Amino acid sequence: MFLLAYTIFCFYIQDNSATSSEVVVGSNKFNCEYNVLQKLIRLEDKTAQQDIKIASLTDELKDAKDTIAELNEAGTNYIRWGRTTCPSTAFLVYEGFVAGAHYTHSGTAVNPLCLPMDPIYDKTTDGFQSAGIIYGAEYDTYSYNAWNYLHDHDIPCAVCRIPRNNVLMVPGKNECPLNYTLEYKGYLMSSHYNHHASEFVCVDDQPEVIPGTRTSHDGKLFYFVEGSCGSLKCDPYKEGWEITCAVCSFSPSSRHTRLQPYN
């Protein structure tokens, strides 16, 4: 609208040239046309920038829709033990803390759980009945210099979703087989050999703790797993060395199967 009015004004100057000197009128007419041209150029530049931004937003929206479609059509979940976040290639379903049966109890269950931090109860009966009992989990790492700072701290966890299927925990290696993507790597942990048996889990090699929890309540205890030569072949395994692990997802197009970066 402004450019239209400005252009009309330029034509008005041209039509009234008889009342002014030719030099002044010519100069005014040139200035008007030049100013209109400059404004048109700036308008075109702004329009081009907006078109680029719209195209970028359109691409981002398409990528988001494709990701959502992949997650709806395929994908699976896994637990990242010892961390509150998921790798950059995964989506956080929820964060929680690790829990399981007491290390002295022979019942309840052998597998640890990742309990959400915001439980919802339904019908309840106060007090302990004849039932399974679940406890929080702690690191028991006092004899390891590198991990001593974790000792007696409660253990966090994160449930992660990925747009890939077939998650595999590889014990004894911190890299993945061919055609698998590394989700995270760490160390194999379980119960103490002299306690009641517990499931092996892969705890992240950059572990976190639940703040303010360095008090020994026992409950579910996590120990490193070490090799013992005999029926376990040495070499390649080593007596008393801590066993590594990797959590991998099947991805036939993946070229990064070894120590690829994640966070």
Residue pairs with C-beta under 8 A, 6 or more apart in sequence:
2 39
3 36
3 39
3 40
3 43
6 32
6 35
6 36
6 39
7 32
7 36
9 32
10 29
10 32
10 33
10 36
13 25
13 28
13 29
13 32
14 25
14 29
16 25
17 25
17 29
20 28
67 163
70 163
71 91
71 161
71 163
74 163
74 164
74 165
75 161
75 162
75 163
75 164
75 165
76 161
76 162
76 164
76 165
76 166
76 167
76 249
77 93
77 159
77 160
77 161
77 162
78 159
78 160
78 162
78 167
78 183
78 247
78 249
79 114
79 157
79 158
79 159
79 160
79 201
80 86
80 87
80 157
80 158
80 159
80 160
80 183
80 184
80 204
80 247
81 98
81 112
81 114
81 155
81 157
81 186
81 189
81 201
81 202
81 203
81 204
82 155
82 156
82 157
82 186
82 203
82 204
82 207
82 208
83 156
83 157
83 158
83 184
83 204
83 206
83 207
83 208
84 95
84 156
84 157
84 158
84 208
85 92
85 95
85 158
85 263
86 92
86 158
86 160
87 160
87 183
87 184
87 262
87 263
88 262
88 263
89 162
89 181
89 183
89 262
90 160
90 161
90 162
90 183
91 160
91 161
91 162
92 158
92 159
92 160
93 158
93 159
93 160
93 161
94 116
94 117
94 158
94 159
95 116
95 117
95 156
95 157
95 158
95 159
96 114
96 115
96 116
96 117
96 156
96 157
96 158
96 159
97 114
97 115
97 117
97 136
97 137
97 154
97 155
97 156
97 157
97 210
98 112
98 113
98 114
98 115
98 136
98 137
98 154
98 155
98 156
98 157
98 220
98 222
99 112
99 113
99 115
99 134
99 135
99 136
99 137
99 219
99 220
100 108
100 109
100 110
100 111
100 112
100 113
100 134
100 135
100 137
100 198
100 219
100 220
101 107
101 108
101 109
101 110
101 132
101 133
101 134
101 135
101 196
101 198
101 220
102 108
102 133
102 135
102 218
102 219
102 220
103 191
103 192
103 195
103 196
103 198
103 218
103 219
103 220
103 221
104 195
104 196
105 133
105 196
106 196
107 132
108 132
108 133
108 134
109 132
110 196
110 197
110 198
110 199
111 198
111 199
112 137
112 198
112 199
112 201
112 220
113 134
114 157
114 158
114 159
115 134
135 217
135 218
135 219
135 220
136 154
136 217
136 219
136 220
137 154
137 155
137 219
137 220
137 221
137 222
138 152
138 153
138 154
138 155
138 213
138 216
138 217
138 218
138 219
138 220
138 221
138 222
139 147
139 150
139 151
139 152
139 153
139 155
139 207
139 209
139 222
140 151
140 152
140 192
140 221
140 222
140 223
141 147
141 148
141 150
141 151
141 222
141 223
141 224
142 148
142 151
142 152
144 224
144 242
147 207
147 224
150 207
150 209
151 214
152 213
152 214
152 215
152 216
153 209
153 210
153 213
153 214
154 209
154 210
154 213
155 203
155 207
155 209
155 210
155 222
156 208
156 209
156 210
160 183
162 183
162 249
164 181
164 249
164 250
164 251
165 249
165 250
166 249
166 250
167 183
167 247
167 248
167 249
167 250
168 176
168 177
168 180
168 247
168 248
168 249
168 250
169 201
169 202
169 245
169 246
169 247
169 248
170 176
170 177
170 245
170 246
170 247
170 248
171 188
171 200
171 202
171 243
171 245
172 188
172 237
172 243
172 244
172 245
173 244
173 245
173 246
174 185
174 186
174 205
174 244
174 245
174 246
174 259
175 182
175 185
175 246
175 257
175 258
175 259
176 182
176 246
176 248
176 257
176 258
177 248
177 257
178 257
179 250
179 251
179 252
179 254
179 257
180 248
180 249
180 250
180 251
180 254
180 257
181 248
181 249
181 250
181 251
181 254
181 256
181 257
181 260
182 246
182 247
182 248
182 256
182 257
182 258
182 259
182 260
182 262
183 247
183 248
183 249
183 262
184 202
184 204
184 205
184 246
184 247
184 262
185 202
185 204
185 205
185 244
185 245
185 246
185 247
185 259
186 202
186 203
186 204
186 205
186 207
186 244
186 245
186 246
186 247
187 202
187 203
187 205
187 224
187 225
187 242
187 243
187 244
187 245
188 200
188 201
188 202
188 203
188 224
188 225
188 242
188 243
188 244
188 245
189 200
189 201
189 202
189 203
189 222
189 223
189 224
189 225
190 197
190 198
190 199
190 200
190 201
190 222
190 223
190 225
191 197
191 198
191 221
191 222
191 223
192 221
192 223
195 221
198 220
200 225
201 222
202 245
202 246
202 247
203 222
205 244
224 242
224 243
225 242
225 243
226 240
226 241
226 242
226 243
227 234
227 237
227 238
227 239
227 240
227 241
227 243
228 239
228 240
229 237
229 239
248 257
